[in-house]
Amino acid sequence: MFFMSRDMRKTKIKDWYEFYQLACPVCGKTGGCMQHKDGEMVACIRIESEKYFSKNSSLPSYLHFLKGEKKRRKIDSSKVAEYMGEKKKQDSILNTVYSAMLDCLELDDSHYDHLTSAERNLSDEQIRLRGYRSFPDQPWNIAKDIQDILGVDDLSGIPGFYLGEGKYGQYWSINGMKGILIPFRNHKNEIVGFQYRIDNPPNVATIKERKQGLRAKVIQQPNLVQVSYEGTILFEKELELGKTETISVDSDILGWVTLKKGNRYYWLSSANKKKGTGSGDPAPVHVSVPSEKLKNWKTGEVLKTRTVWLSEGPLKTDISADYIPKLFDPEELVVVGDVLLALPGVNSWRLSLPIMKEMGVEEVNLCFDADVVNNPYVRNHLMECVKELKAEGYHVNMVIWNQNDGKGIDDLFINSKIPHFKKLF
């Protein structure tokens, strides 16, 4: 029997398909893990095995062999969402297009209010320098403006841009939802990507299968969910957020469905659109510096620094970068540093290695929220990171603080508190 689903999508690796909306049978999570078309192998990015599938990539995966009842159905490639990613352009070209895009965009009042609120505490000058903008209501018009400014017809290879089909033919547009666009700057002060913080994260239905063929989707926000099995609709009803529903037919348990709050942050990406481009390969690492440094940092100039803070979340690191010079005296600042690297996630720490080498880094401050570090899966990645940093000869400190003083490092700094530095080596 073949598996025919829009819940998986093709990848660049022949005969391997990503668990897109369907949970990986090994780790139970969606996104990142892959299944071979024959249903006998899974490459999981979260649960280790004795055999690596991809060891040297920025996000390693582990090969798991499925046998007996665990074996999955074969995949009918004609029924799986196409992978349509164009090759991402080089950083200098991304910067040119994205800089033009920022010139065409504005910041909505509601987004300005959020950024200047007590939660973020950003000034008008900081907002201007960082380049925060709102995702446009008519992205196709912005794409046309960018084409006119740059004198180009083709925007392929730029994550977020894709070729749409309309009444009067094809046109370029930008894929995304209403929210705050946050630029990702590399170590040469080039804008090489964006995340956006959406205004209203949609609820999503997640599945844990006991039997293959169980599906669930939110058909009307916020909580009207349709559950089906083998293509037959079992029910449509409102589910309680966070509560797990056991799905059974004639006392035979098929699996479990949970309604969860969707992600707040997304990459600006158009990977599965016509002539679209994904944000990865590799995913960008954001470099945050104090506003005064950003003012004088020439585009294309490699930033040199002895010490970096390794964290995640570009808005968090931008805010923190401006508090560090205020909270540490000049002598302390020389030691702790004022440059932060925002990773796409703790598990992608390998992305920072070539960047730190080019920046001349000698010391690394590991700075992650406690709720992140307390996750066993994430903690394993953090320990791997520590081992590799030691092998590479870096001095490493763990940045720790009382969670009552702030959930994230940005919250801590906004509350005028200073963390402790635990020297590892």
Secondary structure, DSSP 8 states (H G I E B T S, - for coil): -EE--SSEEE-SSTTEEEESSS--TTT---SS-EEETTSSEEEESSS--SSEEESSSSS-EEEEE--GGG---EE-GGGSB---------HHHHHHHHHHHHHH----HHHHHHHTSTTT---HHHHHHHT-EE--SSHHHHHHHHHHHHT-S--TTSTTEEEEEETTEEEEEE---SEEEEEEE-TTS-EEEEEEEESS--EEEEEEESSTTEEEEEEETTTEEEEEETTEEEEEEE--TT-EEEEEETTEEEEEEEEEE--SEEE---TTSTT---S-SS---EEE--HHHHHH--TT-----SEEEEEE-HHHHHHHHHHHHHHS-HHHHHHH-S-EEEES-GGGGGGHHHHHHHHT--EEEE---HHHHTSHHHHHHHHHHHHHHHHTT-EEEEEE--GGG-SSHHHHHHTT---EEEE--
